[in-house]
Amino acid sequence: KCLSKEEGSVHWESFPDPAERQKPNEKIQKSVARMQKVIEIARLIRDRKNKPTKLPLKEMTIVHPDEDYLSDLMGDLQVYLSEEINVRKITSS
């Protein structure tokens, strides 16, 4: 919020009302939690196979019986997955 010259300082402003605060989006939180789980598992597998994270992988396939789970990961979050895991191509089945 930009202050007008009459208001003077942010120190004189009142605290925001918690009732007006935006409610958390549960779908986004669920998608991010799924992404974090996949990143955690991928790092664990890389560690067990002695593949350093700095070494980019050619391809990674995510297998899960739930289509919603896969669609969450293969949507907007795919970019974050590929950067965090350092993989060039991500596929699902």
C-alpha positions as CSV (number, residue, x, y, z in Angstrom):
1,K,0.0,0.0,0.0
2,C,1.3,3.4,-0.9
3,L,1.0,6.0,1.8
4,S,-0.2,9.4,1.1
5,K,1.8,12.4,2.4
6,E,-0.8,13.0,5.1
7,E,-0.3,9.5,6.7
8,G,3.4,10.0,7.2
9,S,4.7,6.7,8.4
10,V,3.9,3.0,8.2
11,H,4.4,2.9,12.0
12,W,1.1,4.7,12.5
13,E,-0.8,2.1,10.4
14,S,-2.9,-0.5,12.1
15,F,-2.3,-4.2,11.8
16,P,-4.1,-6.1,9.0
17,D,-7.3,-7.8,10.0
18,P,-6.8,-11.6,10.2
19,A,-10.4,-12.2,9.1
20,E,-9.7,-10.4,5.8
21,R,-6.6,-12.6,5.2
22,Q,-6.8,-14.9,2.1
23,K,-7.6,-18.5,3.0
24,P,-4.9,-21.0,1.9
25,N,-5.6,-22.9,-1.3
26,E,-5.8,-26.6,-0.3
27,K,-5.3,-27.8,-3.9
28,I,-2.0,-25.9,-4.2
29,Q,-0.8,-27.1,-0.9
30,K,-1.6,-30.7,-1.8
31,S,0.2,-30.4,-5.2
32,V,3.3,-28.9,-3.6
33,A,3.3,-31.6,-0.9
34,R,3.2,-34.2,-3.7
35,M,6.0,-32.5,-5.5
36,Q,8.2,-32.4,-2.4
37,K,7.6,-36.1,-1.8
38,V,8.7,-36.9,-5.4
39,I,11.8,-34.7,-4.9
40,E,12.6,-36.5,-1.7
41,I,12.3,-39.9,-3.2
42,A,14.3,-39.0,-6.3
43,R,17.1,-37.6,-4.2
44,L,17.1,-40.8,-2.1
45,I,17.3,-43.0,-5.3
46,R,20.2,-40.8,-6.7
47,D,22.0,-41.2,-3.4
48,R,21.6,-44.9,-3.3
49,K,22.8,-45.2,-7.0
50,N,25.8,-42.9,-6.3
51,K,24.5,-40.3,-8.9
52,P,25.4,-36.9,-7.7
53,T,22.8,-34.2,-8.0
54,K,25.1,-32.0,-10.0
55,L,25.1,-34.6,-12.8
56,P,22.0,-34.1,-14.9
57,L,19.9,-37.1,-15.7
58,K,18.5,-37.7,-19.2
59,E,15.1,-38.8,-18.2
60,M,13.0,-39.7,-15.2
61,T,9.6,-41.6,-15.1
62,I,7.1,-41.1,-12.3
63,V,4.8,-44.1,-11.8
64,H,1.7,-43.7,-9.6
65,P,-1.7,-45.4,-9.8
66,D,-3.6,-42.1,-9.2
67,E,-4.1,-39.9,-12.3
68,D,-4.7,-36.8,-10.2
69,Y,-1.3,-37.3,-8.6
70,L,0.4,-37.5,-11.9
71,S,-1.5,-34.6,-13.4
72,D,-0.5,-32.4,-10.5
73,L,3.2,-33.1,-11.1
74,M,3.1,-33.0,-14.9
75,G,1.4,-29.6,-14.9
76,D,3.0,-26.3,-13.7
77,L,5.1,-28.1,-11.2
78,Q,7.1,-30.0,-13.8
79,V,9.5,-27.1,-14.2
80,Y,10.3,-27.1,-10.5
81,L,10.7,-30.9,-10.4
82,S,13.2,-30.9,-13.3
83,E,15.2,-28.1,-11.7
84,E,15.3,-29.6,-8.2
85,I,16.1,-33.1,-9.4
86,N,18.3,-31.9,-12.3
87,V,16.7,-34.0,-15.0
88,R,16.1,-33.0,-18.6
89,K,12.9,-34.9,-19.3
90,I,10.1,-36.1,-17.0
91,T,7.5,-38.6,-18.1
92,S,4.7,-40.3,-16.2
93,S,2.8,-43.6,-16.4
